[in-house]
Structures are given as structure tokens and as C-alpha cells.
């Protein structure tokens, strides 16, 4: 798994047969999804929310993030 962090914007929050997950859009990777099981915050993300994705890996259906949280002001100033 890649240890680099990626900023993304939540496009949809979906309830699927494997639970709730988010579909996001990242400038670097394009479409990336993550399960709300790996969401690190108390409040669920909504469409339009900026998030930070990490532990990103590719599956047959596309990119997945194994960790996700809200984008924080400190993320804007540092480079990964």
C-alpha cells in the first residue's frame, strides 16, 4: 500500500451491499473509494467535503483507500 496522502473531494456517499462507502475524486488518482468502516472521524463526510486519503491501493474495480479523514488546515501547508 502506498503511504502517500491524497486530497480528494467526496462526490457521493453510498449504501451498498457491503456497507456504506464514499466515492471521491482526487486530482492525482481520479476516482477513489473508501468504506466508512475506515473513516477516522465521528461525523460522516458529505458530498463536497474535502478529505485526506491514505494507504491507497488498486483493485480490479479501481483505487481504494484503507484510511480516510477530514482535510485539516495543517494538510494545506505540508507536502507529502
Secondary structure, 3 states (H helix, E strand, C coil): CECCCEEEEEEEEEEECCEEEEEEEECCCEEEEEEHHHECCCCCCCCCCEEEEEEEEEECCEEEEEEEEECCHHHHHCCC
